[in-house]
Amino acid sequence: MTTRDRAQTGRVLRALVRRLRAAGLPTARQDAELLLAGVLGTTRLALHLHPERMIEPGQFQALERLVSRRARHEPLQYLVGEAEFQGLSLAVGPGVFVPRPETELLVERALAACPTGSALALDLCTGSGAVACALAARRPALSVWAVELSTEAAAWARRNVARLGLTDRVWVIEGDLTRPLAGLGLEGRCDLVVGNPPYIPRRALAGLPVEVREHEPPLALDGGENGLAVIGRILGEAPVFLRGGGRLVLEIGHDHGERLRAALAEDPRYGLPVFTRDLLGHERVLDVGVR
């Protein structure tokens, strides 16, 4: 798809849809519309209202680069540079996990578990900062320490905190789970520890969609042998930072519920866990208080 001449929007759009369908993308039409609208600085609706609009050669070249990447199954969010989450527009790109709609369930459960007044939270494995920013945006009296192991992902998180005007209440810190929090005086003071840690069993990574396994960071996906390696560490570390009655809220794998029930039953620091199911009926969010 290259040209040195001007071309009509309608004809180009049809060609893009055919190309992306041939690449095996089930969302070919939506993707083509979004990419073309982005390059032209217009809306998807306007593409259909004005199919006669001409595309300039320079715009065509930019479009070709984006479509070539999408045809290789690079996430659409990377190409448009943003993802919507909880009504927020988050900046995303290579090196950071794209926030998923199912993680909005995690945010809702965390909000229900957190005091409505002044409160302090930790967001572990923050990635793009989606959860930390969503919580802070919904709760003006909430302060959040967001921790991320990946330097690249932490940079995206800081960008989103600044983009959303939350720098006075959300602080991004790099490191491995709670280790970088030592010395900050947060022990025993937090009302909430929340996180969307990696929980895919290592053996299952090869079976993930191409978009995920070839483009999104493995660090955000690999949960170890049974998917519980990072979750298990969080269970061990979170009570140090939670006040009495504070809550731990985690997104978990679809088949982790029973094993986590057994582990929590043997840990005297925790009360009875509550599991929230996703739209497919899987236990997706763990909510448990510390004694």
Summary of the structure (lengths in Angstrom):
residues: 291
radius of gyration: 21.4
end to end distance: 62.2
largest distance: 71.5
contacts: 956
relative contact order: 0.10
helix: 43%
strand: 21%
